[in-house]
Amino acid sequence: MSLIYRGVYANWRDGLVARGEPVLSPKVSAATPQENPDRITITDCVDSSNWLNYRTDGQLENDTPGGQRYVQALAVQRAGEWKIDQLVVQALGTC
């Protein structure tokens, strides 16, 4: 089961909804092979300060603010399509 699917399912199970938008600034940090890459590493410092979980009654889930976390993804090209093969999401405060 994927990381994102588990997170969405857990929110649904717990009666939570996410509101707001994360701030993304992804950058390609590596590409192999260099001449015609079929694997790229994408890194970002995702800011979730304005992307928080709320209960269905409209109240914040808790008083823990969002923040910045380091994210790294490995994208692989297969049959002409790029897909994320691995996704690593670090804890808050990691960038």
C-alpha positions as CSV (number, residue, x, y, z in Angstrom):
1,M,0.0,0.0,0.0
2,S,1.4,3.4,-1.0
3,L,2.4,6.1,1.5
4,I,-0.1,8.6,0.0
5,Y,-2.9,6.0,0.0
6,R,-2.2,5.1,3.7
7,G,-2.3,8.8,4.6
8,V,-5.6,9.5,2.8
9,Y,-7.1,6.3,4.3
10,A,-6.0,7.2,7.8
11,N,-7.6,10.7,7.5
12,W,-10.8,9.2,6.2
13,R,-10.8,6.6,9.0
14,D,-10.2,9.3,11.6
15,G,-12.8,11.7,10.2
16,L,-10.2,14.3,9.2
17,V,-10.0,16.5,6.1
18,A,-6.9,18.4,4.9
19,R,-7.4,22.1,4.1
20,G,-5.0,24.6,2.4
21,E,-2.2,23.9,0.0
22,P,1.4,22.8,0.5
23,V,4.0,25.0,-1.1
24,L,6.2,23.0,-3.5
25,S,9.5,23.9,-5.1
26,P,10.8,20.6,-6.7
27,K,14.2,20.4,-8.4
28,V,15.9,17.7,-10.3
29,S,19.0,16.9,-8.3
30,A,20.3,13.9,-10.3
31,A,19.6,12.3,-13.7
32,T,21.1,9.0,-15.0
33,P,22.4,8.4,-17.6
34,Q,23.3,12.0,-18.1
35,E,22.8,12.0,-21.9
36,N,19.4,10.4,-22.1
37,P,18.1,10.0,-18.5
38,D,15.5,7.3,-17.6
39,R,15.9,7.9,-13.8
40,I,15.8,11.2,-12.1
41,T,15.9,12.2,-8.5
42,I,13.6,15.0,-7.4
43,T,14.1,16.9,-4.1
44,D,12.0,19.5,-2.4
45,C,11.6,21.3,0.9
46,V,7.8,21.0,1.2
47,D,6.1,23.7,3.3
48,S,2.9,22.4,4.9
49,S,2.4,25.4,7.1
50,N,-0.9,26.2,5.4
51,W,-2.0,22.6,4.8
52,L,-3.4,21.2,8.0
53,N,-5.8,18.5,9.1
54,Y,-9.3,19.5,10.4
55,R,-12.0,17.5,12.0
56,T,-15.3,17.3,10.2
57,D,-16.7,19.9,12.6
58,G,-14.2,22.4,11.3
59,Q,-11.9,22.5,14.3
60,L,-8.1,21.9,13.8
61,E,-7.1,18.3,14.5
62,N,-4.5,19.6,17.0
63,D,-2.4,22.6,17.8
64,T,0.7,21.4,16.0
65,P,1.5,23.7,13.2
66,G,2.7,22.4,9.8
67,G,6.2,23.2,8.7
68,Q,9.0,22.3,6.3
69,R,10.0,18.8,5.5
70,Y,12.6,17.3,3.1
71,V,11.1,15.1,0.4
72,Q,12.9,13.0,-2.2
73,A,11.4,11.1,-5.1
74,L,12.9,8.7,-7.6
75,A,11.2,8.9,-11.0
76,V,11.7,6.2,-13.5
77,Q,10.8,6.2,-17.2
78,R,9.3,3.0,-18.5
79,A,7.6,2.6,-21.9
80,G,7.7,6.4,-22.4
81,E,6.0,7.3,-19.1
82,W,7.5,8.8,-16.0
83,K,6.4,7.3,-12.7
84,I,7.5,7.8,-9.1
85,D,9.2,4.6,-8.0
86,Q,10.2,5.6,-4.5
87,L,9.1,8.5,-2.3
88,V,10.7,9.5,1.0
89,V,9.0,12.1,3.2
90,Q,11.1,13.2,6.2
91,A,9.8,14.6,9.5
92,L,8.9,18.2,10.1
93,G,11.9,20.5,10.5
94,T,14.2,18.5,8.2
95,C,14.9,21.4,5.9
